[in-house]
Amino acid sequence: MGEAHIRIAIVATREEADLLVHKVSSWGLARGDALWFVTRSKQDATAWIFPTSVGMADVKICFVDNFSEAGWQKSHPYKGKFNR
């Protein structure tokens, strides 16, 4: 948790989420805050996240199935922080 850049909570519904995230299948498709390529290698990551409870989270996310749905739901202080 101490090394993480951002603490996130994964929520079940879009209404609860600050950010809608789409997981992509390659590095080349990952961009912005909402299109994520998940890796286990810290050295390859642009942002280190720590999954936690909703009460401890900086950002609440919900995973979505389409590129077009991904993005911030509203203005947020962490906008742009996933692109380090």
Phi and psi in degrees as a GROMACS rama.xvg file:
@    title "Ramachandran Plot"
@    xaxis  label "Phi"
@    yaxis  label "Psi"
@TYPE xy
-66.9633  -27.4646  GLY-2
-87.8567  -12.7663  GLU-3
-67.4917  143.48  ALA-4
-80.5954  -35.9269  HIS-5
-143.631  134.695  ILE-6
-93.1347  129.895  ARG-7
-121.64  153.528  ILE-8
-120.536  133.164  ALA-9
-92.6699  118.874  ILE-10
-108.743  159.901  VAL-11
-82.0073  -28.647  ALA-12
-121.334  153.73  THR-13
-62.4582  -35.1325  ARG-14
-62.764  -31.2966  GLU-15
-80.1907  -21.4402  GLU-16
-83.0417  146.649  ALA-17
-85.9981  -36.4878  ASP-18
-131.68  130.066  LEU-19
-96.506  125.054  LEU-20
-116.458  137.509  VAL-21
-114.934  125.118  HIS-22
-82.8357  127.804  LYS-23
-104.66  164.971  VAL-24
-93.2727  -6.4232  SER-25
-148.846  159.996  SER-26
-56.6512  -41.5276  TRP-27
-63.0446  -25.1472  GLY-28
-88.2453  -15.7435  LEU-29
-79.8125  125.419  ALA-30
-163.103  158.313  ARG-31
66.4929  -167.919  GLY-32
-84.4553  -19.0533  ASP-33
-107.863  -10.0257  ALA-34
-110.914  106.755  LEU-35
-108.324  136.958  TRP-36
-109.239  117.686  PHE-37
-89.8693  127.819  VAL-38
-130.854  152.63  THR-39
-88.4482  -13.7309  ARG-40
-86.452  113.656  SER-41
-59.812  -36.075  LYS-42
-65.5155  -26.2761  GLN-43
-88.6779  -14.4263  ASP-44
-81.8614  146.906  ALA-45
-89.4484  -21.3902  THR-46
-147.969  136.937  ALA-47
-98.3252  125.569  TRP-48
-112.168  157.003  ILE-49
-130.575  113.784  PHE-50
-70.0065  133.453  PRO-51
-148.245  -173.147  THR-52
-75.325  162.939  SER-53
-58.8591  -39.8015  VAL-54
-66.9848  -26.183  GLY-55
-98.1729  -7.03488  MET-56
-79.6484  146.066  ALA-57
-82.1155  -35.193  ASP-58
-138.278  134.715  VAL-59
-100.234  127.111  LYS-60
-120.512  154.736  ILE-61
-133.358  131.011  CYS-62
-80.9223  136.046  PHE-63
-121.779  162.718  VAL-64
-87.5119  -18.8632  ASP-65
-122.664  148.22  ASN-66
-55.8842  -44.3097  PHE-67
-66.1404  -21.8308  SER-68
-85.1121  -20.5858  GLU-69
-71.4486  142.364  ALA-70
148.36  174.369  GLY-71
-71.5358  140.26  TRP-72
-79.1491  -30.0128  GLN-73
-159.662  174.126  LYS-74
-60.3583  139.699  SER-75
-148.232  142.656  HIS-76
-63.2731  -20.3998  PRO-77
-93.475  6.18524  TYR-78
-60.6975  126.279  LYS-79
88.8789  -4.44388  GLY-80
-80.4079  -13.8143  LYS-81
-82.9732  -8.97452  PHE-82
-104.633  76.823  ASN-83
